[in-house]
Amino acid sequence: MNDVIVSKFGSAAFSTPDMIMKTAQIILSEPRRRYVIASAPGVRFGIPEDMKMTDMLFIMNARYMNRENFDEMMTQVRDRFVDIVRGLGVGFDVEAEIVQMKKNLFFGKGNDYVVSRGEYIMSKILAEFLGWKFIDAADFVFFGRDGTLDREKTFAAAAKIFADTEHAVIPGFYGTTPGNAIKLFPRGGGDITAAITARAVNAALCEKWSETTKIFSADPGIVRNPAVIRNITYEELKQLTYMGINVIHEDVIFLMQNIGIPWRIRNINDINDPGTSVTADLPEESHRSVAACIAGKRNYRIIHIEKFGLNRLTGIGVKVFGIFTERNISCEHYMSGIYRFSIVVKNPLFDLKRAEILAALNEAIKPEKITVEKNLSLITVVGKGMGTTKGIFARIFNSIAEAGIKVRMIEQGSDDLNIIIGVYDEDYEQAVRALYSAMILPEGE
């Protein structure tokens, strides 16, 4: 592994010339930072109704496609980049890039091409400012015909293109299809570009600089001053992404875990804060409690199917899951007993097709009764090795019981990383606070 750092910067880092110069100082302050993944310019602080460059480009393309006047928005895009170039004092030709973008718009390059120009132009400007090489992500990030990342082709191309490159700026967020069309990743996809680059250069570390400085052990809106998670494993973070804690793109977690390169979350506005490190295993100096984080979501439904002799029926799961699958509804969890089979699903997807689903279940299973519980919240207690820790269930149930909260379901993951508790929505915040008090010990204490 090389002593190299790949740094991905979010849109806030490129919002103004001053922020870009600050970002450049961060890059150049550490010689090991040799590869930078850039985003499109973000919202400028203090300017009412200002927009991210990505959103401006989305709107511009939509107006063009709807045969509306898009010139005003294109002028705003041009002016943003002109202001950046002038503020940085570089000789980059913004006009030529805008003219080329307009031509390709007329040639039908499509939405993904237009939107990708935010990252593309910003990366070329930053490369000019730093005196580094610009490498277009379109030259090494490839999608297959099914629309997913072609990993084998991408990894081979990335290894080749970075082999003789000491320093580079790379635009995130997009790649190319088999037909050489630009295709965007989902929002946050610049993280994937950073992970691909880190793998290609065999980096020692991949950084993500944004306005998010760290991962908290609970929602600060529910728990006052929650402990900061300074160290977390990729396995633990995968569990948290299920509950909406998306500090790193989900695809990146699987990719980085497999190649063993650590990730660090840093704050562009507080460079002295060490942030949160994501690694395959916890460092020896970490003195964290077994539980790392309490996280959850509201507004689930539980469908209970009751039938005598249910446990003796074959294929009951196939029938039930098939009914939900046919209607494109994900079954989040399920529980089975001698006479009851229960499915947890998200609302509002279920509510939209409730009558249809219940009718199909009645026809397929012929149960004695089907009931639906509303307003369920799921709370996950995440921590490596938690499932094999003695007394962990006693701590969880005691904390919930002492708070006077009724538990509607409990499930332990087979990977010993999390325990999920179901409570009613009205008890959600109180349950989070109770679990936090019982389960979380700040690192170092």
ZAMARGU-4260 file (C-alpha; in steps of 0.2 Angstrom, whole numbers, plus 5000, padded with zeros to 4 digits):
<rodrens>
0) 5000/5000/5000 | 5007/5017/4995 | 5008/5032/5007 | 4995/5041/4997 | 4979/5050/5001
5) 4964/5052/4990 | 4954/5067/4995 | 4936/5069/4989 | 4928/5087/4992 | 4910/5091/4992
10) 4901/5105/4984 | 4904/5117/4999 | 4923/5117/4995 | 4920/5125/4978 | 4906/5137/4982
15) 4917/5153/4980 | 4934/5157/4975 | 4939/5160/4994 | 4932/5142/4998 | 4942/5135/4983
20) 4958/5143/4989 | 4955/5136/5006 | 4952/5119/4999 | 4969/5121/4989 | 4978/5125/5005
25) 4971/5109/5013 | 4977/5099/4998 | 4994/5106/4998 | 4997/5106/5016 | 4999/5087/5016
30) 5011/5081/5002 | 5003/5064/5003 | 4986/5071/4996 | 4990/5068/4978 | 4973/5064/4970
35) 4958/5075/4972 | 4940/5071/4967 | 4930/5087/4964 | 4912/5091/4965 | 4902/5105/4956
40) 4901/5122/4965 | 4889/5122/4980 | 4877/5135/4987 | 4886/5152/4992 | 4883/5157/5009
45) 4873/5173/5012 | 4865/5173/4994 | 4846/5171/4995 | 4839/5157/4984 | 4856/5152/4978
50) 4857/5135/4971 | 4870/5121/4969 | 4878/5121/4951 | 4871/5103/4949 | 4853/5109/4952
55) 4856/5123/4940 | 4861/5111/4927 | 4846/5100/4930 | 4834/5115/4928 | 4843/5121/4912
60) 4842/5104/4904 | 4824/5102/4909 | 4819/5119/4901 | 4828/5114/4885 | 4819/5098/4884
65) 4802/5106/4888 | 4806/5119/4874 | 4807/5133/4886 | 4819/5147/4887 | 4835/5140/4895
70) 4847/5154/4890 | 4845/5164/4907 | 4850/5148/4917 | 4865/5145/4905 | 4870/5163/4908
75) 4870/5160/4927 | 4880/5144/4925 | 4893/5154/4914 | 4893/5168/4926 | 4896/5157/4941
80) 4911/5149/4933 | 4918/5166/4926 | 4917/5173/4944 | 4927/5158/4951 | 4940/5159/4937
85) 4942/5178/4940 | 4943/5176/4959 | 4957/5162/4957 | 4966/5172/4944 | 4968/5158/4932
90) 4968/5159/4913 | 4955/5145/4911 | 4943/5147/4896 | 4926/5146/4903 | 4918/5153/4887
95) 4924/5138/4877 | 4917/5126/4889 | 4900/5134/4889 | 4900/5135/4870 | 4904/5116/4869
100) 4891/5112/4882 | 4878/5121/4872 | 4883/5113/4856 | 4882/5095/4864 | 4865/5100/4871
105) 4858/5103/4854 | 4866/5087/4848 | 4856/5078/4861 | 4869/5073/4873 | 4856/5072/4886
110) 4853/5076/4904 | 4867/5066/4912 | 4880/5074/4900 | 4874/5092/4905 | 4873/5089/4923
115) 4890/5081/4923 | 4898/5097/4917 | 4897/5105/4934 | 4910/5092/4941 | 4919/5092/4924
120) 4922/5111/4922 | 4926/5113/4941 | 4939/5100/4941 | 4948/5107/4926 | 4948/5124/4934
125) 4955/5117/4950 | 4968/5107/4940 | 4973/5123/4932 | 4975/5132/4949 | 4985/5118/4957
130) 4996/5115/4942 | 4990/5097/4942 | 4985/5085/4929 | 4966/5083/4924 | 4959/5066/4922
135) 4941/5064/4916 | 4931/5051/4925 | 4924/5046/4908 | 4940/5039/4903 | 4940/5026/4917
140) 4923/5024/4925 | 4912/5012/4915 | 4894/5006/4916 | 4888/4990/4909 | 4873/4988/4898
145) 4862/4985/4914 | 4866/5002/4920 | 4877/4996/4935 | 4896/4999/4937 | 4907/4988/4926
150) 4919/4984/4940 | 4931/4973/4930 | 4933/4986/4916 | 4933/5001/4927 | 4947/4994/4939
155) 4958/4989/4924 | 4956/5006/4916 | 4959/5015/4932 | 4975/5006/4936 | 4982/5009/4919
160) 4977/5028/4918 | 4984/5032/4936 | 5000/5021/4934 | 5011/5036/4928 | 5001/5050/4936
165) 5009/5058/4952 | 4995/5071/4955 | 4978/5073/4947 | 4961/5081/4949 | 4946/5070/4944
170) 4928/5075/4943 | 4916/5064/4953 | 4898/5058/4950 | 4899/5051/4932 | 4906/5038/4920
175) 4902/5032/4902 | 4890/5019/4895 | 4895/5005/4882 | 4888/5018/4869 | 4900/5031/4876
180) 4886/5042/4883 | 4889/5050/4900 | 4880/5042/4914 | 4878/5049/4932 | 4879/5040/4948
185) 4865/5043/4960 | 4868/5058/4971 | 4883/5056/4982 | 4891/5046/4968 | 4907/5056/4969
190) 4911/5045/4984 | 4912/5030/4972 | 4924/5039/4960 | 4935/5042/4975 | 4935/5024/4980
195) 4939/5018/4962 | 4954/5030/4962 | 4960/5025/4979 | 4959/5007/4974 | 4969/5011/4958
200) 4983/5020/4967 | 4983/5008/4982 | 4980/5023/4993 | 4984/5022/5012 | 4968/5033/5016
205) 4953/5040/5007 | 4946/5057/5014 | 4929/5064/5012 | 4929/5083/5016 | 4911/5091/5017
210) 4901/5101/5030 | 4898/5085/5039 | 4912/5083/5052 | 4909/5067/5060 | 4896/5053/5064
215) 4886/5055/5080 | 4881/5040/5091 | 4863/5046/5091 | 4852/5059/5082 | 4857/5076/5090
220) 4839/5081/5087 | 4834/5068/5100 | 4849/5065/5111 | 4857/5081/5118 | 4876/5082/5114
225) 4878/5064/5109 | 4895/5056/5109 | 4905/5057/5093 | 4910/5041/5085 | 4928/5043/5081
230) 4931/5025/5075 | 4918/5014/5066 | 4920/4999/5056 | 4913/4996/5038 | 4902/4982/5044
235) 4894/4994/5057 | 4892/5008/5045 | 4883/4996/5033 | 4870/4994/5047 | 4868/5012/5049
240) 4865/5016/5031 | 4849/5006/5032 | 4843/5018/5045 | 4847/5033/5034 | 4864/5038/5040
245) 4872/5041/5023 | 4889/5049/5027 | 4897/5038/5013 | 4888/5031/4998 | 4882/5014/5002
250) 4891/5006/4987 | 4908/5013/4993 | 4906/5004/5010 | 4906/4987/5001 | 4920/4992/4989
255) 4932/5000/5002 | 4929/4986/5015 | 4934/4973/5002 | 4951/4982/4998 | 4955/4987/5016
260) 4958/5005/5013 | 4952/5016/5027 | 4940/5031/5025 | 4940/5047/5035 | 4926/5060/5037
265) 4932/5077/5038 | 4925/5095/5040 | 4930/5108/5027 | 4925/5121/5040 | 4935/5114/5055
270) 4951/5106/5048 | 4958/5103/5066 | 4944/5091/5070 | 4950/5073/5066 | 4932/5068/5061
275) 4927/5050/5060 | 4938/5035/5054 | 4930/5021/5045 | 4941/5005/5045 | 4939/4986/5043
280) 4943/4983/5061 | 4943/4995/5077 | 4960/5001/5082 | 4967/4994/5098 | 4967/5011/5106
285) 4948/5013/5104 | 4940/5011/5120 | 4922/5012/5114 | 4907/5004/5122 | 4901/4989/5113
290) 4886/4998/5105 | 4892/5012/5093 | 4876/5020/5088 | 4858/5021/5091 | 4848/5025/5075
295) 4830/5023/5069 | 4816/5027/5057 | 4797/5030/5060 | 4782/5025/5050 | 4782/5006/5047
300) 4768/4994/5046 | 4767/4976/5053 | 4755/4964/5044 | 4751/4949/5055 | 4744/4933/5047
305) 4736/4920/5059 | 4732/4903/5054 | 4731/4886/5064 | 4744/4874/5059 | 4754/4888/5050
310) 4770/4880/5055 | 4766/4864/5046 | 4763/4873/5029 | 4776/4872/5016 | 4781/4887/5006
315) 4772/4899/5016 | 4786/4912/5015 | 4787/4910/4996 | 4769/4914/4995 | 4769/4929/5006
320) 4785/4937/4999 | 4779/4933/4982 | 4763/4944/4985 | 4774/4959/4991 | 4787/4956/4977
325) 4774/4957/4963 | 4769/4974/4969 | 4787/4980/4971 | 4786/4982/4990 | 4801/4977/5000
330) 4799/4966/5016 | 4810/4974/5028 | 4809/4961/5042 | 4799/4945/5046 | 4795/4935/5061
335) 4787/4918/5062 | 4779/4908/5075 | 4768/4892/5077 | 4752/4901/5072 | 4758/4918/5066
340) 4768/4925/5052 | 4772/4944/5053 | 4780/4955/5039 | 4787/4973/5042 | 4785/4985/5028
345) 4788/5003/5025 | 4773/5015/5023 | 4767/5024/5012 | 4771/5010/4999 | 4760/4997/5008
350) 4745/5009/5011 | 4744/5013/4993 | 4741/4994/4989 | 4734/4989/5006 | 4717/4982/5000
355) 4725/4973/4985 | 4738/4965/4996 | 4726/4959/5010 | 4715/4952/4996 | 4729/4942/4989
360) 4735/4936/5006 | 4718/4930/5010 | 4717/4920/4994 | 4734/4913/4995 | 4735/4908/5013
365) 4716/4908/5018 | 4721/4913/5036 | 4709/4914/5051 | 4714/4933/5053 | 4725/4946/5046
370) 4729/4962/5056 | 4739/4977/5052 | 4748/4987/5065 | 4751/5005/5061 | 4764/5018/5067
375) 4779/5007/5071 | 4796/5014/5073 | 4812/5003/5071 | 4827/5007/5081 | 4844/4998/5078
380) 4858/4997/5091 | 4874/4994/5081 | 4890/4988/5088 | 4903/4975/5083 | 4902/4960/5093
385) 4887/4966/5102 | 4877/4950/5098 | 4889/4939/5107 | 4891/4951/5122 | 4884/4944/5138
390) 4870/4953/5146 | 4866/4964/5131 | 4848/4960/5129 | 4845/4963/5148 | 4853/4980/5146
395) 4841/4984/5131 | 4825/4977/5139 | 4829/4985/5156 | 4831/5002/5148 | 4815/5001/5138
400) 4805/4994/5153 | 4811/5007/5165 | 4805/5020/5152 | 4788/5012/5152 | 4789/5008/5133
405) 4781/4993/5125 | 4791/4983/5113 | 4782/4977/5098 | 4796/4967/5090 | 4815/4963/5093
410) 4827/4955/5080 | 4845/4951/5081 | 4855/4951/5065 | 4864/4935/5061 | 4881/4945/5059
415) 4881/4949/5078 | 4882/4968/5073 | 4865/4974/5077 | 4849/4972/5087 | 4833/4980/5080
420) 4819/4985/5092 | 4801/4989/5086 | 4791/5002/5096 | 4776/5013/5092 | 4780/5030/5084
425) 4774/5039/5099 | 4788/5031/5110 | 4801/5033/5097 | 4811/5047/5104 | 4810/5042/5122
430) 4816/5024/5117 | 4831/5031/5108 | 4836/5042/5123 | 4833/5027/5135 | 4844/5015/5124
435) 4857/5029/5122 | 4859/5031/5141 | 4860/5012/5143 | 4871/5007/5129 | 4883/5021/5123
440) 4900/5025/5132 | 4910/5039/5123 | 4927/5033/5117 | 4941/5036/5130 | 4929/5034/5145
</rodrens>
